[in-house]
Amino acid sequence: MNVKISNVLYILGFASIVLSAGNFVAGKTEDGQAQESQERNGLFVGFWPPTFFILGKIVEDREKAGKNLLNG
């Protein structure tokens, strides 16, 4: 089985979206005070997907060009 690094990065991007949404929703409570850290954690994790997607695109382009990932 040939697993490409770019595919792994894309999967991590989508997984972090799901994780972010889960943390944010888990942080919502009736009083609004009890789980502030979960909500903040959800927002923090929400910044990860663009990074994973950009890295995935860079790696995918290098894979298609047949270049080494580290030294071109």
Stockholm file with secondary structure:
# STOCKHOLM 1.0

chainA/1-72         MNVKISNVLYILGFASIVLSAGNFVAGKTEDGQAQESQERNGLFVGFWPPTFFILGKIVEDREKAGKNLLNG
#=GR chainA/1-72 SS CCCCHHHHHHHHHHHHHHHHHHHHHHTCCSSSSTTHHHHHHHHHHTTHHHHHHHHHHHHHHHHHHTCCTTTC
#=GC SS_cons        CCCCHHHHHHHHHHHHHHHHHHHHHHTCCSSSSTTHHHHHHHHHHTTHHHHHHHHHHHHHHHHHHTCCTTTC
//
